[in-house]
Structure formats: C-alpha cells, structure tokens
Amino acid sequence: SPLSSAATTSAYVANGTVRLDKTLAHNGIDDIGGLTPQEREATIRDLLTARSGVYHLASNPGDDLASAPPRGSQRHGTYQLYSNWDFNALGTAFERETGRNIYDALESDLARPLGMEDFDRAAQRKMGDTTRSVHLAYHMFLSTRDMARLGYLMLREGNWNGRQLVPRDWAALTTRAFTPVSEMHPDYHRAGLFGYGYLWWIWDGPPATGPFRGAYTAQGAFGQYITILPALNLVIAHKTRPDPGKETSLNEYLGVVDIVLRARCDARPQGIAAWCASQSARAARTRALDRPVSLTAAERAVYVGTYTFRFPNGQRTFVTHVAEENGRLVAWAEPAKPKIPLIP
C-alpha cells in the first residue's frame, strides 16, 4: 500500500488538494488514548517520509515500531522510523483531505488508466486491530502483472502512453533518498542497502552504483516487491502467496534480483559493461569457493547461542539467535525475524 499511496497522492498534491505541510491537528487526526500536542504537529510530509515522531501502536504489525524511541522523545521531521502508524494515518489524512475513499481513488486514478488486468475493487478492504489504533491498514491486493504496471509507470517518470498520471517532479522527488542510509533507524539499517524516500526504499551510498544507480524498491508483506532499475530500463515485480510460514526474505529476493541482472548483462546496456564484468569475476570467485563443507555435531554446537551486538554509540543493541535444527544451523534476529539457514 505505501507504493500505491505515493502514486495515488501525487495528483492531489499537484493540484493543491493535499498540502504536505498540513499538520495532524489541522486534519483532526488523533488516536486511542490521545496524541500529545507535540505529536499532532507532525505533517503529511512527515507521514510520507516515516518521520512523524509519533510512536503510537499501529493497528497492524510488520514495521520497526518495536525499536522506536520513547514517545515524545523525537520532534517530527527529525527521526526516520519505518512505522505502520505513519502509513495508516496517512490513509486517514488522504481521505479527509480529498473526500474520497482511497480504494476508489486507486481504481479511478491508477488501475483504470494503467489498464490493470486483474484489479478487483471488491477485493480491496481495510484491516487491523481497532483496539490498538483507529487508523486501519489499507492493504492493496494486486496481481504480479498489475504490480509491474505500477513499476513501469514509475520507470517512465509517471508517464503512461503519453499521459502524465503522476507528475514528473513528484516521481523524481519521491524516489530520492530523503533519509540517507547513514541516518536510518533502527541502527542496523545503516549497514544495509537502502535509504528512504517518500514511501519508497532507495538504494543509497556505495551500493547505489552500476545497475543500482537511481534504483528504488517497494517492499510488502510476505515477499511482495516492485523494484525499478532506471540504469537498466528494467522493472522487477515479485509476488508470493500470503503465507506467514513461507515469507520471501529481502536477502532471498535480492538473490532473485542478482540472477535477473546477470541474465540482463548479456545485452550489455551502455554504461554498465564494467559492472557486468565485475559480476562475472565475482561469480568465478564464488564457484571456486563453492566446495561442499560439513560440520560435526560438536562443531555445530560451538555456534549455538544468543549474540548481542552493541552499536558504536553504545546505546542500541542488535540480538541474533543461533540454533540447531535437523542437523543444520539456523539464525534469526529479534524482533521475530524469519529464520535463515547458516551455510558453513
């Protein structure tokens, strides 16, 4: 839903219906137990960039709120944290500002103009626990090929068959790293690939080179991804069944991206020949090291345990567990991250 929200919101921002500097207080947005006057100073722009500073419970899981600082400790606009509360409240703000149901806007503003083949308005429904928050999640149920249409719209800077569905300057603004990877929260995101834009994850820092120059991606529950790679003129849409036991992790998805890019290198698009050569060299090194290795039960037992990593500022920690399952080592991070097999 964040991906479609960014595109759906665009026209209303352009025509002045939605003002990015309008506050939660001006929108009459509150929540169970009440928001503080400071929290209600957050703006629509803060919600779009996950910088509201509001750490109220969200109606649905799947974010970084478990790692949020104490409520009231951060001023709006100053501290990025991926929070479903921000995204859900954004849906409420959209509907109040435009007077439209967000799914009706999705249908008329995107699904129909893009010629989505599988869009079903009746399948779109809000969900969440109203005892936690009054702002429900507005999940958007789309097929893989219709997800790819959204990605292609963004690849073409908001233009679809000559019609500018998303203003070009909005497409450019929302897909830049508003928060660079060096400023992401929780701290472990800073060792990753992505900064954050307006509801998009943006390749940033040293990884944003070669085919990832200007690249950005949407990440959804259970392993839904839409990745746009302008340097390759390429969109990758990836979808899985909504099965909590079979989620496609980001690392697994990036493995898929790597396979697609290595196949794409055969065409050698201008400007990435050097990267393709480096990938070939890396693949050769990997094959040279890819020899079967096995560990005895005693050797595996050495690694079993809980590992706590403290970041350089000394104030935050990252906890990982290692266990043995069916003769293999698996690891998972808190809070409740999927288990990943460890390969010796």
Secondary structure, 3 states (H helix, E strand, C coil): CHHHHHHHHHHHHHCCCCCCCCEHHHHCCCCCCCCCCCHHHCEHHHHHCCCCCCCCCCCCCCCCHHHCCCCCCCCCCCCCCCCHHHHHHHHHHHHHHHCCCHHHHHHHHHHCCCCCCCCCHHHCCCECCCCCCCCCECCCCCCHHHHHHHHHHHHCCCEECCEECCCHHHHHHHCCCCECHHHCCCHHHHHCCEEECCCCEEECCCCCCHHHCCCEEEEECCCEEEEEEHHHCEEEEECCCCCHHHCCCHHHHHHHHHHHHHHHHHHCCCCCHHHHHHHHHHHHHHHHHCCCCCCCHHHHHCCCEEEEEECCCCCCEEEEEEEEECCEEEEEECCCCCCEECCC
